[in-house]
Amino acid sequence: MLDVTPDISLNDSEVELTFVRASGPGGQNVNKVSSAVQLRFDVRGSPSLPAAVKHRLIAIAAGRMTNEGVLLINARQYRTQERNRQDAIDRLAALIRLAAEPPPPPRRKTKPSRAARRRRRENKKQQSQKKRLRGRVRSDDH
């Protein structure tokens, strides 16, 4: 059982882990040991996720999804199979946590108050006056 949030827990049977050979660091074992992990999670068919979370997860992870709605996560950062396995599970949990947060409410448009509009106009007048006074100095003596 994988506890993602206080409300969402995934059954171990919902997450499929496959171990494959990884490129990169590994020393003598690099061509012998399957240390990379490919995690597969069927988002559309998961009974553990509420419908709203499923829709948001599909939108968030669209680039990592197959046409059938299966989320793929490849973890090959570490040399050991166990650390890559834990990394893949942590990344899945982080994506689900992100999808579990409800979106913020839409912004409501507001108008500036009458006093704010008046202050803005007065400030513009002051700035204009300041710039006008910086003009050329004319001497009437000549």
C-alpha positions as CSV (number, residue, x, y, z in Angstrom):
1,M,0.0,0.0,0.0
2,L,1.4,3.4,-1.1
3,D,0.0,6.3,0.9
4,V,0.1,9.4,-1.3
5,T,-2.1,11.8,0.6
6,P,-4.2,11.3,3.7
7,D,-7.2,10.7,1.3
8,I,-5.4,8.8,-1.5
9,S,-3.7,5.4,-1.2
10,L,-2.6,3.2,-4.1
11,N,-2.7,-0.6,-4.0
12,D,0.6,-2.3,-4.8
13,S,-1.2,-4.2,-7.6
14,E,-1.9,-0.9,-9.4
15,V,1.8,0.0,-9.9
16,E,3.8,-2.2,-12.3
17,L,7.6,-2.1,-12.0
18,T,9.9,-3.4,-14.7
19,F,13.6,-3.5,-14.4
20,V,15.7,-2.9,-17.5
21,R,19.4,-2.2,-18.2
22,A,20.5,1.4,-17.8
23,S,23.1,3.4,-19.6
24,G,25.4,5.5,-17.5
25,P,27.3,4.8,-14.3
26,G,27.5,1.3,-13.0
27,G,31.1,0.2,-13.1
28,Q,31.7,-3.5,-13.9
29,N,28.0,-4.3,-13.6
30,V,26.7,-1.8,-16.2
31,N,26.1,-4.5,-18.8
32,K,25.0,-7.2,-16.5
33,V,22.6,-5.8,-13.9
34,S,19.1,-4.4,-14.7
35,S,19.2,-1.4,-12.5
36,A,16.9,1.0,-14.3
37,V,13.2,1.0,-13.4
38,Q,10.2,1.6,-15.6
39,L,7.1,2.3,-13.6
40,R,3.7,1.8,-15.3
41,F,0.5,3.2,-13.6
42,D,-2.9,2.9,-15.3
43,V,-4.5,6.3,-14.5
44,R,-7.8,5.8,-16.2
45,G,-8.3,2.3,-14.7
46,S,-7.2,3.2,-11.2
47,P,-10.0,2.7,-8.6
48,S,-8.0,4.6,-6.0
49,L,-8.1,8.0,-7.7
50,P,-11.1,10.3,-7.6
51,A,-12.3,11.4,-11.1
52,A,-11.2,15.0,-10.6
53,V,-7.7,13.9,-9.7
54,K,-7.5,11.5,-12.7
55,H,-8.4,14.4,-15.1
56,R,-5.9,16.7,-13.5
57,L,-3.2,14.0,-13.5
58,I,-3.8,13.2,-17.2
59,A,-3.5,17.0,-18.0
60,I,-0.3,17.3,-15.9
61,A,1.5,14.2,-17.2
62,A,0.2,14.3,-20.8
63,G,3.7,13.9,-22.2
64,R,4.4,10.7,-20.2
65,M,1.1,9.0,-20.9
66,T,0.3,6.3,-23.5
67,N,-2.8,6.4,-25.6
68,E,-4.4,3.9,-23.3
69,G,-4.0,6.2,-20.3
70,V,-1.0,4.4,-18.7
71,L,1.5,6.7,-17.0
72,L,5.2,5.8,-17.7
73,I,8.0,6.9,-15.4
74,N,11.6,5.9,-16.1
75,A,14.1,6.0,-13.2
76,R,17.8,5.4,-14.0
77,Q,19.5,8.1,-12.0
78,Y,21.1,5.8,-9.4
79,R,23.3,2.7,-9.7
80,T,21.2,0.5,-7.5
81,Q,17.9,-1.1,-8.5
82,E,16.3,-0.3,-5.1
83,R,17.2,3.4,-5.2
84,N,15.8,3.7,-8.7
85,R,12.6,1.9,-7.6
86,Q,12.1,4.3,-4.7
87,D,12.8,7.3,-7.0
88,A,10.2,6.1,-9.5
89,I,7.6,5.6,-6.7
90,D,8.4,9.0,-5.2
91,R,8.0,10.7,-8.5
92,L,4.6,9.0,-9.1
93,A,3.5,10.1,-5.6
94,A,4.6,13.7,-6.3
95,L,2.6,13.8,-9.5
96,I,-0.5,12.5,-7.8
97,R,0.0,15.0,-4.9
98,L,0.2,17.8,-7.5
99,A,-2.9,16.6,-9.2
100,A,-4.8,16.2,-5.9
101,E,-4.5,20.0,-5.1
102,P,-7.6,21.7,-6.4
103,P,-7.1,24.5,-8.9
104,P,-7.2,28.1,-7.6
105,P,-10.5,29.9,-8.0
106,P,-10.7,32.1,-11.1
107,R,-9.7,35.7,-10.7
108,R,-12.6,38.2,-10.2
109,K,-12.1,41.4,-12.1
110,T,-12.2,44.5,-10.0
111,K,-12.3,48.2,-10.8
112,P,-10.1,50.9,-9.3
113,S,-12.0,53.0,-6.8
114,R,-12.9,56.6,-7.6
115,A,-10.3,57.8,-5.1
116,A,-7.6,55.7,-6.7
117,R,-8.5,57.1,-10.1
118,R,-8.4,60.6,-8.7
119,R,-5.0,60.0,-7.1
120,R,-3.6,58.6,-10.4
121,R,-4.8,61.6,-12.3
122,E,-3.3,64.0,-9.8
123,N,0.0,62.1,-9.8
124,K,0.1,62.3,-13.6
125,K,-0.5,66.1,-13.4
126,Q,2.4,66.5,-11.0
127,Q,4.7,64.4,-13.2
128,S,3.7,66.5,-16.2
129,Q,4.3,69.7,-14.3
130,K,7.7,68.5,-13.2
131,K,8.7,67.6,-16.8
132,R,7.4,70.9,-18.2
133,L,9.5,72.9,-15.7
134,R,12.6,71.1,-16.8
135,G,12.4,72.8,-20.2
136,R,14.7,75.5,-21.6
137,V,15.3,78.6,-19.6
138,R,14.4,81.6,-21.7
139,S,16.0,84.9,-20.9
140,D,14.0,88.0,-21.8
141,D,17.1,90.2,-21.3
142,H,18.6,89.8,-24.8
